[in-house]
Amino acid sequence: MNAGPVRVGCIGIGWWSDVLADAIQRSGKLDIIGCYTRSEAKRQNFADKYGCRPAASYEAMLANPEIEAIINTTPNDVHLATTAAAATAGKHVFLDKPIANSVSDGRAITEACRKAGVVLALGYQRRRESHFRRIKQQIDDGLFGRLVNAEANISRDRLGKFDLTSWRYQAAGMPGGVMLQIGIHYIDVLEYLIGPIIAVRGQSAQLVLPGDNPDVASLILEHANGALSTLNASYASASEYYLMNIYGKDATAYYDLHNGLRLLRRGESKPVAITCAGNDTLVEELEEFAAAIRGQGRLEVDGDYATRSLATVRAGIVSAREGRRVEVAEILDGDRS
């Protein structure tokens, strides 16, 4: 078994690749030794910034025996090709969410890594935020009693920051728009806290931003335990905002970006502030990936889970288009577009 930091190569050089590379440098459990993107200037700039070697091609980077794993931030529609190539070369893969644009690709990615015996980890860092960890612990301890309802909001201001040439803002590259790009994070948190999601009702709109993709979307989620949750996602709001309220028979947790976490127990009249220390969610998920490569611990989010998470978003897309309740199982069984 190898010792020391996991040696990685980065593919898909963009703004998020730098975010993950910065987290790698904060960690020390991984070491960037190579990078590749089609633009020679971009890969040279990345190499200069992070002290690694630019590769002339993706194939050349995969052929480098020093590289143990790939940090993959390529566009969604090439996740299968880039990840399968890495798996075939015996490289572990950390893949940014969503796993793909289709359930069939998500399954193929998962199977390629399983067949090759390599670790596949997905980037779902929001669930790791300390306030959500605290709520989850309290739920597991029985403080909330039966969970009945939740409401969530994840909003960002993209007006004036919108690049219509980017795959991230086109229907072909990011089907479902804002719900697939950022709403999926809070779909994950709601499932993490309340339990599996079995059906979705959705509606979306394009109100402020140009292009061909929704900038506002709302979902009603049915959980397997009977609880209902709602999720609103927006790229058309005036500012960045996050909210997550969890309602149980015996207690309610209120979290928002500006006021932090508060808890209100049954019979009390005012919520009590709960102090949660900040944590580095990106470092945590990358170090979990590194540990799994070294045969230590288990992954919190793997390919199977990420494919189901994608299916929930796609159920919302079908629901918004057809005006009906859509079961997640229908998407998993039929991979409807």
Legacy VTK file of the C-alpha trace (Angstrom):
# vtk DataFile Version 3.0
C-alpha trace
ASCII
DATASET POLYDATA
POINTS 337 float
0.000 0.000 0.000
1.263 3.467 -0.926
2.032 5.915 1.847
2.050 9.694 1.903
-0.269 12.094 0.088
-2.402 10.734 -2.747
-0.884 11.959 -5.994
-3.537 13.454 -8.273
-3.971 14.918 -11.719
-6.631 17.557 -12.449
-8.755 17.585 -15.595
-11.240 20.225 -16.700
-9.483 23.419 -15.712
-12.008 26.107 -14.773
-12.979 28.158 -11.752
-14.105 25.122 -9.722
-10.885 23.237 -10.427
-9.054 26.076 -8.676
-11.445 25.888 -5.707
-10.686 22.178 -5.285
-6.962 22.692 -5.889
-6.897 25.346 -3.158
-8.596 22.846 -0.828
-6.027 20.188 -1.755
-3.258 22.572 -0.773
-4.973 23.322 2.552
-5.195 19.603 3.249
-1.798 18.098 2.678
-3.388 14.634 2.238
-3.294 14.980 -1.565
-0.649 16.340 -3.909
-1.308 17.784 -7.378
1.371 16.571 -9.755
-0.312 16.922 -13.160
-3.077 18.716 -15.040
-4.762 18.735 -18.418
-7.285 20.814 -20.311
-7.513 21.454 -24.052
-6.356 25.054 -23.717
-2.562 25.129 -23.501
-2.651 28.558 -21.833
-5.133 27.417 -19.158
-3.211 24.297 -18.258
0.079 26.187 -18.125
-1.457 28.829 -15.848
-2.864 26.101 -13.581
0.492 24.312 -13.544
2.316 27.514 -12.630
-0.190 28.328 -9.880
-0.168 24.886 -8.236
3.359 23.709 -8.995
2.427 20.713 -11.142
3.295 19.467 -14.631
0.947 20.173 -17.542
0.259 17.133 -19.721
0.106 17.350 -23.515
-3.028 15.169 -23.558
-5.431 13.455 -21.176
-4.080 10.116 -22.389
-0.562 11.197 -21.455
-1.688 12.196 -17.964
-3.464 8.857 -17.496
-0.327 7.038 -18.627
1.733 8.708 -15.915
2.376 5.975 -13.294
2.953 8.589 -10.589
-0.661 9.741 -10.741
-2.977 7.689 -8.534
-6.222 9.607 -8.931
-8.026 12.144 -11.099
-9.864 15.241 -9.861
-12.533 15.594 -12.551
-14.298 18.940 -13.060
-15.100 18.496 -16.751
-18.549 19.373 -18.209
-21.355 17.012 -17.228
-21.765 15.529 -20.699
-18.205 14.170 -20.777
-18.180 12.786 -17.226
-18.701 9.252 -18.553
-15.925 9.359 -21.146
-13.371 11.024 -18.867
-14.163 8.902 -15.813
-14.314 5.613 -17.713
-10.927 6.393 -19.270
-9.474 7.077 -15.827
-10.942 3.867 -14.420
-9.560 1.825 -17.308
-6.141 3.324 -16.563
-6.494 2.252 -12.922
-6.941 5.782 -11.564
-9.350 6.617 -8.746
-11.763 9.480 -9.476
-13.141 12.400 -7.510
-15.984 13.707 -9.688
-17.837 16.945 -9.075
-21.631 16.719 -8.888
-23.859 15.950 -10.683
-22.548 12.541 -11.629
-23.855 13.080 -15.176
-26.783 14.527 -17.103
-28.535 11.164 -17.479
-29.200 8.236 -15.175
-27.798 5.825 -17.763
-24.491 7.710 -17.779
-24.484 7.790 -13.976
-24.899 4.031 -13.849
-22.229 3.493 -16.505
-19.766 5.681 -14.597
-20.442 3.785 -11.383
-20.079 0.405 -13.071
-16.863 1.387 -14.876
-15.235 2.314 -11.569
-16.603 -0.744 -9.792
-15.379 -3.063 -12.541
-11.927 -1.464 -12.495
-11.751 -1.634 -8.700
-11.120 2.103 -8.308
-12.664 4.537 -5.847
-15.360 6.873 -7.192
-16.268 9.808 -4.939
-18.736 12.586 -5.702
-18.491 16.204 -4.633
-21.490 16.883 -2.371
-19.912 19.145 0.212
-23.000 20.988 1.518
-24.191 18.102 3.719
-20.884 18.386 5.615
-21.535 21.918 6.889
-21.362 21.920 10.685
-24.945 23.132 11.191
-26.316 20.236 9.133
-24.085 17.784 10.988
-25.494 19.127 14.272
-29.101 18.800 13.067
-28.446 15.254 11.840
-27.002 14.253 15.210
-30.018 15.692 17.003
-32.390 13.871 14.668
-30.557 10.598 15.239
-30.677 11.208 19.006
-34.471 11.441 18.821
-34.750 15.114 19.753
-37.101 15.922 16.865
-39.453 12.978 17.229
-41.226 12.149 13.987
-40.059 14.340 11.117
-42.997 15.936 9.342
-41.849 18.742 7.069
-38.922 20.863 5.853
-38.349 23.915 3.693
-35.146 24.891 1.937
-33.908 27.717 -0.258
-30.640 27.991 -2.173
-30.356 31.246 -4.118
-27.586 33.138 -5.867
-27.378 36.362 -7.856
-26.139 35.640 -11.375
-27.319 38.843 -13.060
-24.297 40.450 -14.721
-22.207 37.330 -13.944
-23.812 35.165 -16.587
-21.768 33.630 -19.401
-24.044 32.271 -22.126
-21.078 30.525 -23.751
-20.514 28.384 -20.659
-21.934 24.860 -20.631
-23.049 25.490 -17.044
-25.781 27.869 -18.238
-27.056 26.012 -21.301
-29.878 23.483 -21.383
-27.734 21.032 -23.345
-24.939 21.129 -20.780
-26.986 21.590 -17.598
-30.542 20.290 -18.208
-32.897 21.639 -15.573
-30.823 24.774 -15.130
-30.591 26.100 -11.599
-32.088 22.975 -9.997
-29.408 20.656 -11.393
-26.572 23.108 -10.885
-27.172 24.219 -7.280
-30.566 22.878 -6.178
-29.129 19.352 -6.173
-27.002 20.340 -3.164
-30.049 20.940 -0.973
-31.870 17.936 -2.423
-28.930 16.007 -1.008
-29.122 17.784 2.375
-32.871 17.145 2.635
-32.345 13.454 1.876
-29.422 13.308 4.320
-31.509 14.807 7.126
-35.002 13.431 6.476
-34.457 10.250 4.493
-34.933 8.899 0.949
-37.017 10.911 -1.525
-39.562 8.813 -3.426
-41.553 11.328 -5.509
-41.394 14.892 -6.782
-43.675 17.650 -8.001
-41.836 20.472 -9.738
-42.255 23.790 -11.485
-39.683 26.067 -13.089
-39.489 29.421 -14.816
-37.114 31.692 -16.697
-37.663 35.191 -15.343
-34.495 37.302 -15.303
-31.504 35.694 -16.972
-31.038 35.228 -20.733
-30.570 31.875 -22.433
-32.661 28.713 -22.619
-32.623 27.419 -19.051
-34.770 27.975 -15.920
-33.369 30.488 -13.437
-36.048 29.738 -10.798
-37.374 26.333 -9.751
-39.488 24.861 -6.944
-39.944 21.258 -5.860
-42.253 19.453 -3.440
-40.474 16.304 -2.278
-42.122 13.225 -0.754
-39.892 11.257 1.599
-40.191 7.544 2.276
-41.051 8.203 5.954
-44.091 10.266 4.947
-42.573 13.706 5.520
-42.875 16.433 2.882
-40.248 19.031 2.029
-40.093 21.995 -0.312
-37.062 23.334 -2.135
-36.697 26.656 -3.947
-33.637 27.383 -6.073
-32.898 30.660 -7.838
-30.282 32.398 -9.933
-32.524 35.463 -10.211
-32.478 36.759 -6.633
-30.882 40.023 -5.528
-28.341 38.306 -3.284
-26.970 34.983 -2.143
-29.168 33.227 0.405
-29.472 29.802 2.047
-32.235 28.489 4.290
-33.039 25.100 5.788
-35.847 24.613 8.317
-36.541 21.106 9.644
-39.840 20.478 11.444
-40.375 17.531 13.770
-43.194 16.606 16.148
-41.033 17.573 19.121
-38.608 20.210 17.826
-37.833 22.549 14.944
-34.427 23.607 13.604
-34.065 26.926 11.792
-30.964 27.668 9.735
-30.251 30.569 7.429
-27.161 32.222 6.038
-27.452 35.385 8.121
-28.752 34.103 11.466
-27.107 30.708 11.786
-28.746 27.733 13.510
-31.536 27.964 16.081
-33.553 25.252 17.838
-37.108 25.456 19.177
-38.420 22.602 21.317
-42.094 21.790 21.825
-43.511 23.926 24.650
-40.857 26.656 24.357
-41.734 30.120 23.074
-38.443 31.228 21.503
-35.741 29.406 19.570
-32.301 29.084 21.132
-29.184 29.860 19.093
-26.866 26.900 18.557
-23.205 27.736 18.005
-21.540 25.650 15.310
-17.840 25.941 14.616
-16.926 26.500 10.988
-15.481 23.588 9.067
-13.737 23.106 5.726
-16.211 20.943 3.846
-14.110 20.694 0.692
-11.048 19.512 2.575
-13.183 16.983 4.453
-14.607 15.375 1.318
-11.235 15.296 -0.440
-9.560 13.748 2.604
-12.331 11.140 2.804
-11.552 10.313 -0.848
-7.835 10.044 -0.085
-8.515 7.806 2.924
-10.727 5.494 0.849
-7.925 5.146 -1.700
-5.619 4.111 1.142
-8.212 1.543 2.279
-9.348 3.537 5.307
-12.993 4.343 6.035
-15.875 4.554 3.604
-17.297 7.114 1.230
-20.346 9.072 2.303
-21.437 9.736 -1.294
-20.712 7.125 -3.950
-21.843 6.579 -7.516
-25.032 4.709 -6.628
-26.217 7.470 -4.310
-25.235 10.212 -6.767
-27.218 8.498 -9.532
-30.328 8.410 -7.320
-29.767 12.068 -6.440
-29.621 12.898 -10.149
-32.826 10.915 -10.700
-34.591 13.131 -8.151
-33.643 16.254 -10.126
-34.712 14.631 -13.372
-38.043 13.672 -11.790
-38.522 17.369 -11.049
-37.727 18.260 -14.674
-40.300 15.752 -15.976
-42.863 16.956 -13.419
-42.419 20.602 -14.431
-42.766 19.697 -18.102
-45.743 17.345 -17.755
-47.545 18.873 -14.762
-47.761 15.711 -12.675
-46.287 13.901 -9.691
-43.285 11.824 -10.751
-41.829 8.966 -8.748
-38.046 8.757 -8.573
-38.316 5.042 -9.352
-39.911 5.901 -12.706
-36.795 7.861 -13.674
-34.450 5.172 -12.388
-36.381 2.494 -14.297
-36.800 4.411 -17.533
-34.131 7.142 -17.507
-36.621 9.652 -18.908
-35.210 12.856 -20.355
LINES 1 338
337 0 1 2 3 4 5 6 7 8 9 10 11 12 13 14 15 16 17 18 19 20 21 22 23 24 25 26 27 28 29 30 31 32 33 34 35 36 37 38 39 40 41 42 43 44 45 46 47 48 49 50 51 52 53 54 55 56 57 58 59 60 61 62 63 64 65 66 67 68 69 70 71 72 73 74 75 76 77 78 79 80 81 82 83 84 85 86 87 88 89 90 91 92 93 94 95 96 97 98 99 100 101 102 103 104 105 106 107 108 109 110 111 112 113 114 115 116 117 118 119 120 121 122 123 124 125 126 127 128 129 130 131 132 133 134 135 136 137 138 139 140 141 142 143 144 145 146 147 148 149 150 151 152 153 154 155 156 157 158 159 160 161 162 163 164 165 166 167 168 169 170 171 172 173 174 175 176 177 178 179 180 181 182 183 184 185 186 187 188 189 190 191 192 193 194 195 196 197 198 199 200 201 202 203 204 205 206 207 208 209 210 211 212 213 214 215 216 217 218 219 220 221 222 223 224 225 226 227 228 229 230 231 232 233 234 235 236 237 238 239 240 241 242 243 244 245 246 247 248 249 250 251 252 253 254 255 256 257 258 259 260 261 262 263 264 265 266 267 268 269 270 271 272 273 274 275 276 277 278 279 280 281 282 283 284 285 286 287 288 289 290 291 292 293 294 295 296 297 298 299 300 301 302 303 304 305 306 307 308 309 310 311 312 313 314 315 316 317 318 319 320 321 322 323 324 325 326 327 328 329 330 331 332 333 334 335 336
